[in-house]
Amino acid sequence: MKEQLQRFRYETAESLKLAIFQIGANRIRSFLTALGVIIGIVSITMMGTAINGIDLGFEKSLSMLGYDVIYVQKTSWSTMGEWWRYRNRPDLKTEYAQQINRIIADDPRSELEIAVPQMSTYQAMASYRDRSIEQVFSLGTNENYLKTASGDLAAGRFFTPGEAAGSEMVCVVGDDIATGLFPLEDPIGKKISIKNRKFRIVGVFRKQGKFLGLFSFDNQIIMPLEAFEKVYGRKMFVTLRVKIRNEERVAQAREELLGLMRRIRKIPPGKEDNFSINEQRAFKSQLDPIKNGIAAAGIFITGMSLFVGAIGIMNITFVSVRERTREIGLRKALGARRRTILMQFLIESVMICLLGGLVGLLTSLGITFAIEKILPDFPIQFSFGLVLASLAVSVLTGIISGLAPAVNASKLDPADSLRYE
């Protein structure tokens, strides 16, 4: 047993040396042979990187919404384009938040913790002296907003209950507003103009980034609800942000909130809801088909590239067997076993694929690095799992494509092989 193991190790080492020699002696042919594998590995790694990046960006965006927050709105996130389904619904009222809070305060078993009203609009331009920013997201709410928000303050404070109740012209701004209007100054205490009204900045949010690469949480101004109504009126989009006690019981909290809203709006049994309760699952259900489409396209492209590469490697290996027929006959005449010949060509095929996989991985790393430099906000993530998967696919491709030529070589008759010209 020990002798057999030593012999196997010796044969493997010799096969590796021969494979390295053959690949080195035919560098251009080996590279062109491995090109299909390189393209396939680049495809599979970039597909995996894109999916990982989508997952990373999506999770980051969901954390901005809050895993423990659900939203009551006039429209549904899952059918955002079907506006005609919701146009006749009555508008929500900010007073609903107070009614919800009174009900859940009397119920110690409630899954809901607090409801916070907000009104919002994009009809805003903020300015300070000769600097201005257009299309600012302006939001009116109360002092409890931070209990339902994921962002932290980088400087200053949030407005107080007294400032909210007194309709004082104070605001908290996002990072883009602060750096855009005050590139070289401290924004705390400064007054900015919004629709010819002066608002004093009392706080600045820490940079948060964009939601799904579209809406920026750094381009917002948050002010007391009644101050918002003074500037924009009461005919603005109303949302109720409802924080739940346990994010693992979202379904139960949703059902409870659904019942409360039907009770508040006096909707009789059997009649359809005239409001929508939204949560992160709506976005996830829309993202999954996109991810599946990318995966399917990537698998198809990868499969085609690897198939072409495998055919090329098989063809070149058959050519190599034919070119080295006399060598095979001589080795067999000197006592080489069938498994030795088979191992020689199989290892050569696997090494070509493995080198192609390594080149593909390095190419993918270079592309990923370039994307991160050019588009720093683009979600992209290259994982160690992709490296292992790529190398495994490369080895498997080498085994599949090299097996038939290797078996054919191992079956050659020594006498016929020595006479081959």
N, C-alpha and C positions, 0 to 999 in steps of 0.2 A: 504493500500500500504506500509506504514511504517512498519507494523507488518510482512508483507510478506518479506520485505527486511531484517529485523532483523533475521527472521527465516532462510532465505537463508544463511546469514552470519554465523549463528550458525551451520547450517548443514555443510557448507564448512569447518569451523574450526574443527568440530568433525571428518569429513572425513579425513582431513589432519593429525590429531592426530592418527587416526586409521591406516592410510597408513604408517606413520613414525614408529608406533609400529610394524606393520607386517613386514616391511622391516628390522627393527632392529632385530626382532626375527628370521628372516630367512636370515641372512647376506650372507652366501655362495650361497644360491639359488638365491637371488636377484642379486648378482654379476654375476653369470653365466648366468642369464636371460638377464642382461644388456650388456653382452659381445658383442653380435652382433651389438648393437647400438654403443658401444665404437669403434669397428673396423670401422663401417660406418662413424662415426664422424671424426676419425683420417684420413680416406680416403678423405673425402670431404674437410677438412681443409688443408691437405697437398697438395691436388690438387689445391685448391684456392691459397695457398701460393706459389706453383710452378709457376702458371700462373701470379700472381702478380709480382713474382721475375723476370720472363721472360720479362714482360712488363717494369719493372724498369730498368733491365739491357739493354734492347733494346733501351729505350728512352735515357739512358745515352750514349750508343754507337752512336746513331744517332746525339746526340749533339756534339760528337767528329767530325763527318763529317761536321756538320754545317747545320742548317735548311735552311739557305739562300745561300747555295753553291750548284751548280750543276757541274758535271764533264764530260769533253769530253775525251773519251778514244777509243782505237782500239776495245776493246771487251765490251760486255754488262754484267752488274752484274746479270741480271735476267736469263741468260743462260751461266753462267760461265764455266760449264763443257763441253760445245759444242765448243771446240777450233777450230774444222775444219771449222766452219762457218766464222771464222775471220782470218784464217792464211794467206789468199791471199790479205787481205786489206793492202793498203799502210800505212806505219808508220806515226804517227802524227809528226809534227814539232813544236819545241818550238816557232818559229817565228810567228805561228798562233796567239799567245796571243797578240803580238804587233799589228797585223792586226785587230783583234777584238777590241782592245782598241782604235785604230784610228777611226774605224767606229762608235762605240758607243759614242765617244767624240763629233762627229758631229751631233748626234741625241739626242736632249733634251728629247724626249719621250721614249727613250730606257728603257726597263725593266732591263737591265744589267748595273752593276756598274764598274766592273773591271775584267780582265782575268789575271791569273797568271800561268806561265808555271812551270812544274816540271819534273825532270827525277829521277828515283829511281831504286834501286837494293838491293838485300839481299847479294850480293857478297862482304861482308865487314867484316873485323875484326879490332877492335880498340884496341890499346894497350898503356900503359903508364908504363915505367920501366918494372917491372916483372909481371905486371897485364895485362890481356887481356880479351876481350869479343868477342865471335864469333857470326855469324849470326846477325850482326847489320843492321838495315834498314837505308841505306844511301840515302839522298834526296838532289838534287840540285834544287835551285829555285832563285828568285830574292828578292829584298828588300821589295816587297809588299806581301810577303807570309802571314804575320800576319793578313792582312785584310781578308783573307779567312780561317784562322785557328781558332779553338775554344780554344786552349791552351794559357795559360798566362805564362809569364816569372817569375820564382821564384828568379832569380839572374841574374845580368849582363844586356845585351841588345841584340838586334838583329843586324845583320850586316847592314851596311849603304849602300846607293846607290853607294858611291865611292868604297867601298870594293867589292860590287857586280860587278861593271863595271871594276874594276881593277883586277879581278880574284884572289883576295887575299885569302890566305889559312887560313881562319877563319871559325868557325862553332859554332852552337848552339846545345847542346846535351839534350837528355831526362834524366829524373830522374834516371833511371836504369844505364845509362852510367856514370852519375856523381857519384852516390854512389858506383858503382862497381869498377871504376878506382881510385876514390878518397874518400875512406871511412873515412879518418881522415884529409883530406885537402880541401881547397877551390879550386874548379876546374877552376875558372875564371883566365884567363891569362896563364894557363898551356897548354903545347903542347902535343897532342896525335898523334900516328902514325896510318895512314890508307894507306895500300898498299905502304909502304915505303915513304909516304909523311907526313910532319908534319903540323898539323892544330892547330891553337891557339883557345882555347875556349873563346868566348866572352859572352856567355849566357847559362843559364840552364832553361829548361822548368819545370813548376810545374807538380807534379805527376798527370797523367791523367787516368791510368789504361788500361785495354784491351778492344779492340773492339770485341763485341760478344764473349768474353772469348777466343779469338784466337790471334789476332794481337795486340801487345803492342805498344802504342804510346810513352811509356817511353824508348823504346829500339831503338831510332832513332837519327841520326846525320844529321843536316841540314846545308848545305854549299852553297856558291854562285854557280850559274849554270855553269859558265865557269870553276870554280875550279873543280867542279864535272866532267866536260868533260875532264879535264886534267888527272884525276885519272882513270876514267872508260871509256872514249871515248864517242862517240855520239850515239852508237847503244844500248841505254837503253830505258826502258819503259817510254813513254812520256804521261803525263796527263795535261790537261788544267783545272785549277780550276777557275770557273767563279762565282763571287759573284753577287747576284741579289739584286735589291733595296727593294723589298717587298716580304717576304717569303710567303705571302698569294696569290701571283700571280705567283707561280712556273710554272703553265701550260703555261701562256703567255710568260714567260721568256724562257722556254724550246723551244717553237715554234720559238721565235725570234732567239735564238742561233742556232737552227737547220737550219734556213734560212741563217744565216751568214756563218756557216760552209760549206753548200752546195755552197754558193757563193765563198768562199775562195778556196775551192777545185775544183771549176769549174765543178760541177756535173750537167749534163743536166736534164731538166724536165723529169719525168717518170723513171729515173734511180734510182736504190736502193742506199741508203746511204752507204758509205764505212767508217763509224765511228759510235760511239755510244754515246748517251748522257745519263748519269746515275744520279740517285738521290735516296733519301732514300726509295721511294715507292717500288723499286725493292727488297730491303731487307724485307720490310714489307709484300710483297706478298708471300715471301718464308717462313716467320715466321708464318703467320696466319694458314696454314695447320698443322704446328707442335702444335700450341696452341690448335687448334680444336681437334687434335688427343689426346692430353693429357686430354682435357676436356671430350671427349667422353669416354676414358678409365676410367677416374676418376668417371664419372657418373655411368658407368656400374658397377664398383667395389663397389661404394657406394650403389647403388640400390640393388645389390645382398646382401651386408652385412646387410643393413637395412631390407630387405625382410626376411632374415633368422632371424634377431633379432626380428622383429615384430611377426613372426610365433611362436618363442620361448616364447615371452611375452604373446601372446594370449593363448598358451597352458598352461603356468604356471598359468595364471589368471583363466582359466577354472578349473584347479586343485584346486586352492585356493577357488573358488566358491563352488566346491563339498565338500572340507574339512570343509567349514564354513556354510554348508546348515542349520544346526540346529540354528546357531547364526542368520542367516538371517531370519529364521522362527520366532525366539523369538523377534527380533527387529520389524518385521512386526506385530506380535501379540500385541506388546506394542504400536503400532500406527505409526511406521516408514513408510513413503511414498515410492512409487516406485522410485521417483527421488532421494530420500536420499540414497537408496541402490545403484542405478545406479552411483550416484556421488562418493560414497565410493570406488567402484572398479575402476572407471574411473580415479580418482585422484591417486590411487595407481599405476595404469599402467603408467600414465604420470610421476609420481615421479621417478619410476624406469628408464624410458627413459631419464628423465632430469638429473638424477645422472650419468647415462651412458654417456650422452653428456658432462657433466662437466669433468668427468674422461678422455674422449676422447680429450677434449680441452686442459687439462693439459698435457696429453701425447704429443699432437702436439706441444705445446709450448716448452716442453722439447726437442723434436727432432729438432725443429727450432733453439733453443739456441745452441744445440750441433753442428749442421751444421755450424752456424755462427762462432763458436769457432774453429772448425776443418778446415773449408774452408772459411776464411774471405772474399775472393774475389767472392764467389759464390753468385749470386743475389737471395735473398730470402726476402720476406716481409710478415709478419703476420698482417692482418688488422682487425680493429674493426668490419667491416662488416661481416667478416668470423665468428666471435664470435656470432653475432646476428643470422646469417643464420643457424649456427650449433644448437643453442638453439631452434630456430623455427622448424627445422627439427626434433629435439628430441621430442618436445611437440607434433608435428603432428603425429609422429610415435606412441607415447603413446596413443593418442586419437584413431587412426585407429585400433591399435592392441587390445586395451582394450574395445572398444565399444561393440563388440558382446558378450563377457563374462559378461560385466556389464548389458547389456539389459537382458540377460538370467537370471542373478541373481535377477534383479528387478521384473521379471515375476513369480518367484517361489511362489507357494501357501503356506501360513503360516502353515496350518494344515499338509500338506504333508511334509513340511520341518521339522517340530517338530518331526514327526515320523521317519525321515531319520536316518539310522545307518551307 
